[in-house]
Amino acid sequence: MEKLFELLMVISLDAAMLVLVCLTIKGKINRSYARLVALTMGVGFVLGVVARCIDGVNLLLIPDALGAMLSYTAVLMSFPGEKAEEACK
């Protein structure tokens, strides 16, 4: 039962990261705040992956790894240069 609630928690955090990525791409959020949130959550997801490796629970490793990749994507999307902004217009 405990693992089920952990899985639901991580899936909810993954959904939040997906929303953050979408808002960052659309430019509807302050990029510096998005970068800070993405970096913070990314560290949490990476620590979650390490914890799953130590525990040996491979099923819960997948959503944590997905969250780490989404965090990395959000960080990258918060750094577009002037050329990338002009290309989007």
Biopython code that builds the backbone (N, CA, C, O; Angstrom):
import numpy as np
from Bio.PDB.StructureBuilder import StructureBuilder

atoms = [
    (1, "MET", "N", (0.825, -1.189, 0.000)),
    (1, "MET", "CA", (0.000, 0.000, 0.000)),
    (1, "MET", "C", (0.872, 1.258, 0.000)),
    (1, "MET", "O", (0.543, 2.256, -0.641)),
    (2, "GLU", "N", (1.978, 1.193, 0.722)),
    (2, "GLU", "CA", (2.886, 2.333, 0.793)),
    (2, "GLU", "C", (3.480, 2.633, -0.582)),
    (2, "GLU", "O", (3.611, 3.796, -0.966)),
    (3, "LYS", "N", (3.839, 1.584, -1.320)),
    (3, "LYS", "CA", (4.430, 1.765, -2.652)),
    (3, "LYS", "C", (3.409, 2.339, -3.625)),
    (3, "LYS", "O", (3.774, 3.104, -4.517)),
    (4, "LEU", "N", (2.134, 1.984, -3.470)),
    (4, "LEU", "CA", (1.092, 2.529, -4.323)),
    (4, "LEU", "C", (0.974, 4.034, -4.142)),
    (4, "LEU", "O", (0.865, 4.768, -5.125)),
    (5, "PHE", "N", (0.994, 4.499, -2.908)),
    (5, "PHE", "CA", (0.906, 5.930, -2.648)),
    (5, "PHE", "C", (2.158, 6.663, -3.123)),
    (5, "PHE", "O", (2.069, 7.802, -3.581)),
    (6, "GLU", "N", (3.318, 6.027, -3.019)),
    (6, "GLU", "CA", (4.540, 6.624, -3.559)),
    (6, "GLU", "C", (4.438, 6.765, -5.069)),
    (6, "GLU", "O", (4.836, 7.785, -5.631)),
    (7, "LEU", "N", (3.904, 5.739, -5.724)),
    (7, "LEU", "CA", (3.744, 5.777, -7.164)),
    (7, "LEU", "C", (2.780, 6.889, -7.580)),
    (7, "LEU", "O", (3.048, 7.612, -8.540)),
    (8, "LEU", "N", (1.668, 7.030, -6.869)),
    (8, "LEU", "CA", (0.715, 8.092, -7.170)),
    (8, "LEU", "C", (1.329, 9.475, -6.955)),
    (8, "LEU", "O", (1.065, 10.402, -7.720)),
    (9, "MET", "N", (2.149, 9.609, -5.910)),
    (9, "MET", "CA", (2.809, 10.876, -5.636)),
    (9, "MET", "C", (3.766, 11.252, -6.768)),
    (9, "MET", "O", (3.779, 12.395, -7.225)),
    (10, "VAL", "N", (4.562, 10.290, -7.211)),
    (10, "VAL", "CA", (5.545, 10.566, -8.258)),
    (10, "VAL", "C", (4.841, 10.866, -9.585)),
    (10, "VAL", "O", (5.290, 11.727, -10.341)),
    (11, "ILE", "N", (3.751, 10.167, -9.870)),
    (11, "ILE", "CA", (3.000, 10.443, -11.096)),
    (11, "ILE", "C", (2.416, 11.852, -11.052)),
    (11, "ILE", "O", (2.402, 12.545, -12.069)),
    (12, "SER", "N", (1.939, 12.278, -9.897)),
    (12, "SER", "CA", (1.419, 13.644, -9.751)),
    (12, "SER", "C", (2.522, 14.681, -9.960)),
    (12, "SER", "O", (2.301, 15.707, -10.604)),
    (13, "LEU", "N", (3.695, 14.415, -9.421)),
    (13, "LEU", "CA", (4.822, 15.335, -9.621)),
    (13, "LEU", "C", (5.272, 15.355, -11.080)),
    (13, "LEU", "O", (5.676, 16.400, -11.591)),
    (14, "ASP", "N", (5.204, 14.206, -11.749)),
    (14, "ASP", "CA", (5.518, 14.168, -13.178)),
    (14, "ASP", "C", (4.536, 15.019, -13.974)),
    (14, "ASP", "O", (4.931, 15.734, -14.894)),
    (15, "ALA", "N", (3.262, 14.941, -13.619)),
    (15, "ALA", "CA", (2.253, 15.757, -14.296)),
    (15, "ALA", "C", (2.519, 17.246, -14.070)),
    (15, "ALA", "O", (2.356, 18.055, -14.984)),
    (16, "ALA", "N", (2.923, 17.601, -12.862)),
    (16, "ALA", "CA", (3.253, 19.003, -12.575)),
    (16, "ALA", "C", (4.447, 19.458, -13.402)),
    (16, "ALA", "O", (4.468, 20.591, -13.884)),
    (17, "MET", "N", (5.435, 18.596, -13.571)),
    (17, "MET", "CA", (6.595, 18.953, -14.387)),
    (17, "MET", "C", (6.205, 19.097, -15.848)),
    (17, "MET", "O", (6.742, 19.957, -16.546)),
    (18, "LEU", "N", (5.284, 18.275, -16.322)),
    (18, "LEU", "CA", (4.827, 18.387, -17.707)),
    (18, "LEU", "C", (4.115, 19.724, -17.930)),
    (18, "LEU", "O", (4.299, 20.362, -18.966)),
    (19, "VAL", "N", (3.314, 20.140, -16.968)),
    (19, "VAL", "CA", (2.645, 21.442, -17.050)),
    (19, "VAL", "C", (3.688, 22.560, -17.043)),
    (19, "VAL", "O", (3.561, 23.528, -17.793)),
    (20, "LEU", "N", (4.709, 22.437, -16.211)),
    (20, "LEU", "CA", (5.768, 23.450, -16.167)),
    (20, "LEU", "C", (6.503, 23.539, -17.496)),
    (20, "LEU", "O", (6.819, 24.636, -17.958)),
    (21, "VAL", "N", (6.779, 22.395, -18.116)),
    (21, "VAL", "CA", (7.444, 22.391, -19.425)),
    (21, "VAL", "C", (6.568, 23.093, -20.455)),
    (21, "VAL", "O", (7.055, 23.917, -21.230)),
    (22, "CYS", "N", (5.278, 22.770, -20.467)),
    (22, "CYS", "CA", (4.360, 23.395, -21.436)),
    (22, "CYS", "C", (4.262, 24.903, -21.224)),
    (22, "CYS", "O", (4.283, 25.667, -22.190)),
    (23, "LEU", "N", (4.156, 25.333, -19.981)),
    (23, "LEU", "CA", (4.077, 26.770, -19.705)),
    (23, "LEU", "C", (5.371, 27.488, -20.058)),
    (23, "LEU", "O", (5.347, 28.634, -20.508)),
    (24, "THR", "N", (6.486, 26.823, -19.857)),
    (24, "THR", "CA", (7.778, 27.425, -20.194)),
    (24, "THR", "C", (7.923, 27.560, -21.703)),
    (24, "THR", "O", (8.425, 28.572, -22.191)),
    (25, "ILE", "N", (7.486, 26.546, -22.445)),
    (25, "ILE", "CA", (7.575, 26.601, -23.897)),
    (25, "ILE", "C", (6.692, 27.720, -24.450)),
    (25, "ILE", "O", (7.094, 28.442, -25.363)),
    (26, "LYS", "N", (5.493, 27.860, -23.895)),
    (26, "LYS", "CA", (4.574, 28.894, -24.365)),
    (26, "LYS", "C", (4.983, 30.288, -23.909)),
    (26, "LYS", "O", (4.480, 31.279, -24.439)),
    (27, "GLY", "N", (5.881, 30.382, -22.940)),
    (27, "GLY", "CA", (6.345, 31.674, -22.452)),
    (27, "GLY", "C", (5.391, 32.334, -21.482)),
    (27, "GLY", "O", (5.434, 33.552, -21.311)),
    (28, "LYS", "N", (4.531, 31.560, -20.843)),
    (28, "LYS", "CA", (3.543, 32.120, -19.927)),
    (28, "LYS", "C", (4.011, 32.117, -18.478)),
    (28, "LYS", "O", (3.223, 32.382, -17.570)),
    (29, "ILE", "N", (5.277, 31.821, -18.259)),
    (29, "ILE", "CA", (5.807, 31.773, -16.900)),
    (29, "ILE", "C", (7.176, 32.451, -16.905)),
    (29, "ILE", "O", (7.891, 32.423, -17.907)),
    (30, "ASN", "N", (7.524, 33.047, -15.797)),
    (30, "ASN", "CA", (8.822, 33.690, -15.663)),
    (30, "ASN", "C", (9.909, 32.614, -15.760)),
    (30, "ASN", "O", (9.892, 31.633, -15.016)),
    (31, "ARG", "N", (10.839, 32.807, -16.674)),
    (31, "ARG", "CA", (11.836, 31.764, -16.935)),
    (31, "ARG", "C", (12.768, 31.511, -15.765)),
    (31, "ARG", "O", (13.180, 30.373, -15.540)),
    (32, "SER", "N", (13.105, 32.547, -15.022)),
    (32, "SER", "CA", (14.015, 32.329, -13.890)),
    (32, "SER", "C", (13.328, 31.512, -12.800)),
    (32, "SER", "O", (13.967, 30.671, -12.168)),
    (33, "TYR", "N", (12.031, 31.748, -12.570)),
    (33, "TYR", "CA", (11.303, 30.939, -11.596)),
    (33, "TYR", "C", (11.130, 29.507, -12.086)),
    (33, "TYR", "O", (11.248, 28.560, -11.307)),
    (34, "ALA", "N", (10.853, 29.351, -13.364)),
    (34, "ALA", "CA", (10.704, 28.013, -13.937)),
    (34, "ALA", "C", (12.009, 27.234, -13.822)),
    (34, "ALA", "O", (12.008, 26.037, -13.534)),
    (35, "ARG", "N", (13.122, 27.929, -14.051)),
    (35, "ARG", "CA", (14.427, 27.281, -13.947)),
    (35, "ARG", "C", (14.701, 26.819, -12.517)),
    (35, "ARG", "O", (15.189, 25.711, -12.297)),
    (36, "LEU", "N", (14.381, 27.682, -11.545)),
    (36, "LEU", "CA", (14.598, 27.334, -10.142)),
    (36, "LEU", "C", (13.742, 26.140, -9.724)),
    (36, "LEU", "O", (14.228, 25.216, -9.072)),
    (37, "VAL", "N", (12.474, 26.167, -10.102)),
    (37, "VAL", "CA", (11.574, 25.056, -9.754)),
    (37, "VAL", "C", (12.028, 23.770, -10.438)),
    (37, "VAL", "O", (12.037, 22.706, -9.818)),
    (38, "ALA", "N", (12.403, 23.861, -11.704)),
    (38, "ALA", "CA", (12.836, 22.676, -12.437)),
    (38, "ALA", "C", (14.116, 22.085, -11.852)),
    (38, "ALA", "O", (14.244, 20.867, -11.733)),
    (39, "LEU", "N", (15.065, 22.955, -11.487)),
    (39, "LEU", "CA", (16.306, 22.452, -10.879)),
    (39, "LEU", "C", (16.041, 21.789, -9.531)),
    (39, "LEU", "O", (16.599, 20.735, -9.230)),
    (40, "THR", "N", (15.191, 22.410, -8.729)),
    (40, "THR", "CA", (14.880, 21.853, -7.412)),
    (40, "THR", "C", (14.176, 20.501, -7.525)),
    (40, "THR", "O", (14.530, 19.537, -6.847)),
    (41, "MET", "N", (13.174, 20.459, -8.398)),
    (41, "MET", "CA", (12.462, 19.190, -8.572)),
    (41, "MET", "C", (13.343, 18.144, -9.242)),
    (41, "MET", "O", (13.222, 16.952, -8.958)),
    (42, "GLY", "N", (14.227, 18.588, -10.128)),
    (42, "GLY", "CA", (15.150, 17.653, -10.768)),
    (42, "GLY", "C", (16.070, 16.971, -9.771)),
    (42, "GLY", "O", (16.329, 15.771, -9.870)),
    (43, "VAL", "N", (16.565, 17.744, -8.809)),
    (43, "VAL", "CA", (17.401, 17.152, -7.760)),
    (43, "VAL", "C", (16.587, 16.124, -6.961)),
    (43, "VAL", "O", (17.087, 15.053, -6.620)),
    (44, "GLY", "N", (15.342, 16.463, -6.673)),
    (44, "GLY", "CA", (14.480, 15.518, -5.952)),
    (44, "GLY", "C", (14.239, 14.240, -6.732)),
    (44, "GLY", "O", (14.258, 13.150, -6.162)),
    (45, "PHE", "N", (14.012, 14.367, -8.035)),
    (45, "PHE", "CA", (13.799, 13.183, -8.858)),
    (45, "PHE", "C", (15.058, 12.325, -8.951)),
    (45, "PHE", "O", (14.981, 11.097, -8.909)),
    (46, "VAL", "N", (16.208, 12.967, -9.078)),
    (46, "VAL", "CA", (17.460, 12.205, -9.137)),
    (46, "VAL", "C", (17.708, 11.479, -7.813)),
    (46, "VAL", "O", (18.145, 10.329, -7.803)),
    (47, "LEU", "N", (17.429, 12.151, -6.706)),
    (47, "LEU", "CA", (17.559, 11.477, -5.406)),
    (47, "LEU", "C", (16.560, 10.339, -5.287)),
    (47, "LEU", "O", (16.852, 9.318, -4.664)),
    (48, "GLY", "N", (15.384, 10.505, -5.877)),
    (48, "GLY", "CA", (14.403, 9.416, -5.901)),
    (48, "GLY", "C", (14.904, 8.227, -6.692)),
    (48, "GLY", "O", (14.696, 7.081, -6.292)),
    (49, "VAL", "N", (15.563, 8.485, -7.813)),
    (49, "VAL", "CA", (16.141, 7.399, -8.609)),
    (49, "VAL", "C", (17.208, 6.664, -7.811)),
    (49, "VAL", "O", (17.269, 5.434, -7.826)),
    (50, "VAL", "N", (18.049, 7.423, -7.113)),
    (50, "VAL", "CA", (19.091, 6.803, -6.292)),
    (50, "VAL", "C", (18.461, 5.957, -5.183)),
    (50, "VAL", "O", (18.923, 4.852, -4.901)),
    (51, "ALA", "N", (17.410, 6.477, -4.559)),
    (51, "ALA", "CA", (16.738, 5.725, -3.493)),
    (51, "ALA", "C", (16.119, 4.437, -4.030)),
    (51, "ALA", "O", (16.160, 3.402, -3.366)),
    (52, "ARG", "N", (15.545, 4.500, -5.237)),
    (52, "ARG", "CA", (14.948, 3.285, -5.823)),
    (52, "ARG", "C", (16.023, 2.265, -6.165)),
    (52, "ARG", "O", (15.805, 1.061, -6.033)),
    (53, "CYS", "N", (17.190, 2.745, -6.607)),
    (53, "CYS", "CA", (18.292, 1.821, -6.899)),
    (53, "CYS", "C", (18.785, 1.138, -5.632)),
    (53, "CYS", "O", (19.111, -0.049, -5.643)),
    (54, "ILE", "N", (18.838, 1.890, -4.544)),
    (54, "ILE", "CA", (19.291, 1.312, -3.276)),
    (54, "ILE", "C", (18.261, 0.312, -2.759)),
    (54, "ILE", "O", (18.621, -0.762, -2.276)),
    (55, "ASP", "N", (16.964, 0.671, -2.862)),
    (55, "ASP", "CA", (15.906, -0.222, -2.390)),
    (55, "ASP", "C", (15.729, -1.432, -3.294)),
    (55, "ASP", "O", (15.270, -2.483, -2.845)),
    (56, "GLY", "N", (16.089, -1.290, -4.561)),
    (56, "GLY", "CA", (15.909, -2.380, -5.506)),
    (56, "GLY", "C", (14.498, -2.450, -6.064)),
    (56, "GLY", "O", (14.087, -3.495, -6.568)),
    (57, "VAL", "N", (13.745, -1.351, -5.985)),
    (57, "VAL", "CA", (12.382, -1.316, -6.508)),
    (57, "VAL", "C", (12.448, -0.733, -7.910)),
    (57, "VAL", "O", (12.505, 0.485, -8.077)),
    (58, "ASN", "N", (12.439, -1.595, -8.915)),
    (58, "ASN", "CA", (12.632, -1.132, -10.280)),
    (58, "ASN", "C", (11.379, -0.494, -10.872)),
    (58, "ASN", "O", (11.494, 0.358, -11.752)),
    (59, "LEU", "N", (10.203, -0.874, -10.424)),
    (59, "LEU", "CA", (8.961, -0.332, -10.977)),
    (59, "LEU", "C", (8.826, 1.153, -10.679)),
    (59, "LEU", "O", (8.373, 1.913, -11.534)),
    (60, "LEU", "N", (9.205, 1.570, -9.497)),
    (60, "LEU", "CA", (9.092, 2.974, -9.119)),
    (60, "LEU", "C", (10.224, 3.826, -9.683)),
    (60, "LEU", "O", (10.185, 5.053, -9.583)),
    (61, "LEU", "N", (11.221, 3.195, -10.268)),
    (61, "LEU", "CA", (12.334, 3.922, -10.854)),
    (61, "LEU", "C", (11.906, 4.643, -12.128)),
    (61, "LEU", "O", (12.422, 5.720, -12.426)),
    (62, "ILE", "N", (10.983, 4.075, -12.877)),
    (62, "ILE", "CA", (10.577, 4.630, -14.169)),
    (62, "ILE", "C", (9.933, 6.013, -14.031)),
    (62, "ILE", "O", (10.342, 6.926, -14.748)),
    (63, "PRO", "N", (8.942, 6.216, -13.143)),
    (63, "PRO", "CA", (8.374, 7.568, -13.024)),
    (63, "PRO", "C", (9.376, 8.595, -12.489)),
    (63, "PRO", "O", (9.325, 9.765, -12.867)),
    (64, "ASP", "N", (10.277, 8.165, -11.620)),
    (64, "ASP", "CA", (11.305, 9.088, -11.135)),
    (64, "ASP", "C", (12.249, 9.490, -12.261)),
    (64, "ASP", "O", (12.631, 10.656, -12.367)),
    (65, "ALA", "N", (12.622, 8.543, -13.092)),
    (65, "ALA", "CA", (13.494, 8.853, -14.229)),
    (65, "ALA", "C", (12.776, 9.761, -15.223)),
    (65, "ALA", "O", (13.389, 10.667, -15.788)),
    (66, "LEU", "N", (11.484, 9.525, -15.440)),
    (66, "LEU", "CA", (10.704, 10.392, -16.316)),
    (66, "LEU", "C", (10.656, 11.814, -15.769)),
    (66, "LEU", "O", (10.783, 12.776, -16.527)),
    (67, "GLY", "N", (10.475, 11.949, -14.464)),
    (67, "GLY", "CA", (10.465, 13.264, -13.839)),
    (67, "GLY", "C", (11.798, 13.969, -13.977)),
    (67, "GLY", "O", (11.840, 15.180, -14.196)),
    (68, "ALA", "N", (12.894, 13.223, -13.852)),
    (68, "ALA", "CA", (14.222, 13.823, -14.022)),
    (68, "ALA", "C", (14.402, 14.318, -15.450)),
    (68, "ALA", "O", (14.972, 15.388, -15.664)),
    (69, "MET", "N", (13.919, 13.549, -16.438)),
    (69, "MET", "CA", (14.026, 13.983, -17.833)),
    (69, "MET", "C", (13.150, 15.201, -18.106)),
    (69, "MET", "O", (13.557, 16.107, -18.833)),
    (70, "LEU", "N", (11.949, 15.229, -17.528)),
    (70, "LEU", "CA", (11.086, 16.395, -17.698)),
    (70, "LEU", "C", (11.694, 17.634, -17.046)),
    (70, "LEU", "O", (11.586, 18.736, -17.584)),
    (71, "SER", "N", (12.329, 17.459, -15.894)),
    (71, "SER", "CA", (12.998, 18.575, -15.226)),
    (71, "SER", "C", (14.132, 19.110, -16.087)),
    (71, "SER", "O", (14.308, 20.321, -16.223)),
    (72, "TYR", "N", (14.887, 18.205, -16.658)),
    (72, "TYR", "CA", (15.993, 18.605, -17.533)),
    (72, "TYR", "C", (15.456, 19.368, -18.745)),
    (72, "TYR", "O", (16.043, 20.365, -19.165)),
    (73, "THR", "N", (14.342, 18.898, -19.302)),
    (73, "THR", "CA", (13.726, 19.575, -20.437)),
    (73, "THR", "C", (13.256, 20.970, -20.053)),
    (73, "THR", "O", (13.433, 21.920, -20.815)),
    (74, "ALA", "N", (12.655, 21.095, -18.866)),
    (74, "ALA", "CA", (12.186, 22.407, -18.412)),
    (74, "ALA", "C", (13.349, 23.374, -18.208)),
    (74, "ALA", "O", (13.237, 24.560, -18.520)),
    (75, "VAL", "N", (14.454, 22.873, -17.690)),
    (75, "VAL", "CA", (15.634, 23.729, -17.509)),
    (75, "VAL", "C", (16.153, 24.185, -18.871)),
    (75, "VAL", "O", (16.487, 25.356, -19.049)),
    (76, "LEU", "N", (16.221, 23.269, -19.824)),
    (76, "LEU", "CA", (16.702, 23.648, -21.151)),
    (76, "LEU", "C", (15.773, 24.654, -21.822)),
    (76, "LEU", "O", (16.239, 25.573, -22.495)),
    (77, "MET", "N", (14.477, 24.489, -21.647)),
    (77, "MET", "CA", (13.524, 25.401, -22.276)),
    (77, "MET", "C", (13.513, 26.786, -21.610)),
    (77, "MET", "O", (12.998, 27.746, -22.183)),
    (78, "SER", "N", (14.069, 26.883, -20.426)),
    (78, "SER", "CA", (14.108, 28.188, -19.751)),
    (78, "SER", "C", (15.328, 29.012, -20.149)),
    (78, "SER", "O", (15.491, 30.134, -19.671)),
    (79, "PHE", "N", (16.190, 28.474, -21.021)),
    (79, "PHE", "CA", (17.399, 29.166, -21.460)),
    (79, "PHE", "C", (17.434, 29.516, -22.947)),
    (79, "PHE", "O", (18.531, 29.612, -23.497)),
    (80, "PRO", "N", (16.312, 29.710, -23.629)),
    (80, "PRO", "CA", (16.443, 29.973, -25.065)),
    (80, "PRO", "C", (17.087, 31.329, -25.312)),
    (80, "PRO", "O", (16.834, 32.299, -24.597)),
    (81, "GLY", "N", (17.912, 31.371, -26.325)),
    (81, "GLY", "CA", (18.584, 32.616, -26.665)),
    (81, "GLY", "C", (17.717, 33.495, -27.536)),
    (81, "GLY", "O", (16.555, 33.185, -27.797)),
    (82, "GLU", "N", (18.293, 34.592, -27.981)),
    (82, "GLU", "CA", (17.551, 35.533, -28.809)),
    (82, "GLU", "C", (17.197, 34.919, -30.157)),
    (82, "GLU", "O", (16.126, 35.196, -30.697)),
    (83, "LYS", "N", (18.072, 34.094, -30.706)),
    (83, "LYS", "CA", (17.787, 33.462, -31.993)),
    (83, "LYS", "C", (16.599, 32.515, -31.883)),
    (83, "LYS", "O", (15.770, 32.445, -32.791)),
    (84, "ALA", "N", (16.516, 31.790, -30.775)),
    (84, "ALA", "CA", (15.398, 30.875, -30.594)),
    (84, "ALA", "C", (14.097, 31.634, -30.423)),
    (84, "ALA", "O", (13.054, 31.192, -30.905)),
    (85, "GLU", "N", (14.145, 32.765, -29.747)),
    (85, "GLU", "CA", (12.935, 33.580, -29.564)),
    (85, "GLU", "C", (12.485, 34.177, -30.895)),
    (85, "GLU", "O", (11.288, 34.234, -31.174)),
    (86, "GLU", "N", (13.437, 34.623, -31.722)),
    (86, "GLU", "CA", (13.077, 35.175, -33.021)),
    (86, "GLU", "C", (12.527, 34.115, -33.947)),
    (86, "GLU", "O", (11.647, 34.402, -34.760)),
    (87, "ALA", "N", (13.030, 32.887, -33.842)),
    (87, "ALA", "CA", (12.549, 31.806, -34.693)),
    (87, "ALA", "C", (11.117, 31.420, -34.358)),
    (87, "ALA", "O", (10.377, 30.958, -35.227)),
    (88, "CYS", "N", (10.725, 31.608, -33.108)),
    (88, "CYS", "CA", (9.369, 31.248, -32.686)),
    (88, "CYS", "C", (8.345, 32.278, -33.140)),
    (88, "CYS", "O", (7.150, 31.987, -33.168)),
    (89, "LYS", "N", (8.787, 33.460, -33.491)),
    (89, "LYS", "CA", (7.837, 34.524, -33.878)),
    (89, "LYS", "C", (7.398, 34.401, -35.306)),
    (89, "LYS", "O", (6.605, 35.215, -35.780)),
]
sb = StructureBuilder()
sb.init_structure("model")
sb.init_model(0)
sb.init_chain("A")
sb.init_seg("    ")
for serial, (resi, resn, name, xyz) in enumerate(atoms, 1):
    if name == "N":
        sb.init_residue(resn, " ", resi, " ")
    sb.init_atom(name, np.array(xyz, "f"), 0.0, 1.0, " ", f" {name:<3s}", serial, name[0])
structure = sb.get_structure()
